[in-house]
Every structure is written in C-alpha cells, then in structure tokens.
Amino acid sequence: MMNQGKLKLKVCGMRDSDNIRQLVRLEPDYIGFIFYPNSKRYASDLDVALLGSLPSSIKKTGVFVNSTYQEVVEKIETYHLDAVQLHGAENPEFCMKIQSLNIQVIKAFGIDSNFDFSILSEYKDAVDYFLFDTKTNEYGGSGKAFDWELLKLYTLDKPFFLSGGLSTENLAEIKNIQDTRLYALDLNSRFELEPGLKDIEKLTAVFNEINIPG
C-alpha cells in the first residue's frame, strides 16, 4: 500500500485532441477528462478513436461530480476508461459498485482546516486511492494549494493523489513531502494556457524534474 519509487503523474482537464497527442509524448501515468458540465474544462466532445489509441500504460481517467451510476458506466464504455475520479458526495457503496467493474476508483475530498479526516475510514475498502484537493465550491480547479501540514492528520495507509495549486513554483516543496503514502501528483490549472489547454513546455519541465531522484 505504500508508495515505492517515483511519483506518478496525472494531468487533468484535457479535451483538445492535438493537446492530448502532445501530452502523450510525455508519458503521463494518468490523463483526466472532466465529465462535469459546470466545469470550465468540461470534455463534451472527445475523440473516441484518439482515446482508443492511447498507450495502455496511460490510465484514462473520467472525472465525475454526483453523476448517476448509469452516466458513469456510459462514459467508461464509450471511452474505455481505466479509472474513475469521484469529486462529489458519492458514498462508499457507489464507489464499490464502480470498483466492481474492474475500474480504479479515486475518491476526491476538498481539504481545509475544518476537514474531518475520520470520515475517510468509511471509504478505505471502497476505493483504490484518495485524492486530496483544495476545498472550493467548484469541485477543484481552483489553482490554490491547501496547507499540506494538514496531511499529518491523515492516519490511514491508503495511498493518495495530491491536487490543488501544484505548480513549478512549489515543486521543490512538493518533493520535500516526506509521506510514503503520496502516490501521485495531479496537475491541472497552473499548467494551462487557457482552461482545457495545457502548456506542454511547463509540463515537460515538471515531468523531467519529478523523474530526477532526490
């Protein structure tokens, strides 16, 4: 359950075909597609053939907020998703139902100083990973980091993705996080030219840096 080796990298909020092709060359571990209609990065019209051609080493991840089970299943089947990231009020039973489809489940929680980490115990057997993001009213994408000291209040062994305001500016600080449960970094709004369009040059610098030991 503990993270051994280099951090995994997930780039979220992709939707432009050419941009996806550019990103694939960097060999991210996960690519996230947001299926939440209220998001500025809503992926309403993805290229099915392109997604079908992505290397199997890249986990295609659908991001949902309070979607119905049927809506999630339809997206899994249409885009052959490997993982599902749930950002809403989905309960453990819902997570387990998705997991039973042989799909990785990442359950996201918005973190602030009032967050009660004890609620995560209900989910520990229902998800593969947690994702800790900055608490906002918009279910992520704020570009702001939460106080990472709060992670010391997390007591479970379940590995997690770190999200919320990750950028080239705080990369050194990220690399100094001494928590073996930190499994992956979730890169999104601070690496964009505009919502849904990633700055490949910035991402390349981060990918190179994260993959250097130390």
Backbone hydrogen bonds, N-H to C=O, Kabsch-Sander energy under -0.5 kcal/mol:
donor,donor_aa,acceptor,acceptor_aa,energy
3,N,180,T,-2.9
8,K,183,Y,-2.5
10,K,185,L,-2.9
11,V,30,Y,-2.1
12,C,10,K,-0.5
12,C,187,L,-2.7
13,G,32,G,-0.6
14,M,32,G,-2.3
15,R,196,G,-0.6
16,D,196,G,-0.7
20,I,16,D,-2.5
21,R,17,S,-2.3
22,Q,18,D,-2.1
23,L,19,N,-2.3
24,V,20,I,-2.4
25,R,21,R,-1.0
25,R,22,Q,-0.5
26,L,23,L,-1.9
27,E,24,V,-1.7
29,D,9,L,-1.9
30,Y,9,L,-1.8
31,I,59,K,-2.1
32,G,11,V,-3.0
33,F,61,T,-3.0
34,I,41,R,-0.6
35,F,33,F,-0.6
35,F,63,V,-2.9
39,S,36,Y,-2.4
42,Y,39,S,-1.3
43,A,34,I,-3.3
44,S,42,Y,-1.2
48,V,46,L,-0.9
51,L,47,D,-2.4
52,G,48,V,-2.1
53,S,49,A,-0.9
53,S,50,L,-0.9
54,L,51,L,-1.1
58,I,55,P,-1.7
59,K,29,D,-3.0
59,K,57,S,-0.6
60,K,58,I,-0.7
61,T,31,I,-2.9
61,T,59,K,-0.5
62,G,60,K,-0.5
62,G,83,A,-2.3
63,V,33,F,-2.9
64,F,62,G,-0.5
64,F,85,Q,-2.9
72,V,68,T,-2.0
73,V,69,Y,-2.6
74,E,70,Q,-2.4
75,K,71,E,-1.7
76,I,72,V,-2.3
77,E,73,V,-2.5
78,T,74,E,-2.6
79,Y,75,K,-2.4
80,H,76,I,-0.9
81,L,76,I,-1.1
82,D,60,K,-2.5
83,A,60,K,-2.1
84,V,104,Q,-2.8
85,Q,62,G,-3.3
86,L,84,V,-0.5
86,L,106,I,-2.7
87,H,64,F,-3.1
87,H,85,Q,-0.6
95,C,91,N,-2.0
96,M,92,P,-2.5
97,K,93,E,-1.8
98,I,94,F,-1.7
99,Q,95,C,-2.5
100,S,96,M,-1.9
101,L,98,I,-1.7
102,N,99,Q,-1.8
103,I,98,I,-0.6
104,Q,82,D,-2.2
106,I,84,V,-3.0
106,I,104,Q,-0.5
107,K,105,V,-0.5
107,K,129,Y,-2.4
108,A,86,L,-2.8
108,A,106,I,-0.6
109,F,131,L,-2.8
111,I,133,D,-3.5
115,F,112,D,-2.0
117,F,115,F,-0.9
119,I,116,D,-1.6
120,L,117,F,-1.5
121,S,118,S,-1.3
122,E,119,I,-1.0
123,Y,120,L,-1.5
124,K,120,L,-0.8
124,K,121,S,-0.7
126,A,123,Y,-2.0
127,V,123,Y,-1.0
128,D,105,V,-2.4
129,Y,105,V,-1.9
130,F,159,P,-1.7
131,L,107,K,-2.2
132,F,161,F,-2.6
133,D,109,F,-2.5
133,D,131,L,-0.7
135,K,111,I,-1.7
139,Y,136,T,-0.6
148,W,146,F,-0.8
150,L,147,D,-2.1
151,L,148,W,-1.5
152,K,149,E,-1.8
153,L,150,L,-2.2
154,Y,151,L,-1.6
155,T,153,L,-0.6
160,F,181,R,-2.4
161,F,130,F,-2.7
162,L,184,A,-2.7
163,S,132,F,-2.7
163,S,161,F,-0.5
171,L,168,T,-0.7
174,I,170,N,-2.1
175,K,171,L,-2.4
176,N,172,A,-0.9
177,I,174,I,-1.7
178,Q,176,N,-0.6
179,D,177,I,-1.3
182,L,179,D,-1.9
183,Y,160,F,-2.9
183,Y,181,R,-0.7
184,A,160,F,-1.3
185,L,8,K,-2.3
186,D,162,L,-2.7
187,L,10,K,-3.4
187,L,185,L,-0.7
191,F,188,N,-2.0
192,E,189,S,-1.0
193,L,194,E,-0.5
193,L,197,L,-2.9
194,E,197,L,-1.3
197,L,194,E,-2.8
199,D,191,F,-3.2
200,I,198,K,-1.1
203,L,199,D,-2.2
204,T,200,I,-2.6
205,A,201,E,-1.8
206,V,202,K,-1.8
207,F,203,L,-2.9
208,N,204,T,-2.4
209,E,205,A,-2.0
210,I,206,V,-3.0
211,N,207,F,-1.6
212,I,209,E,-1.4
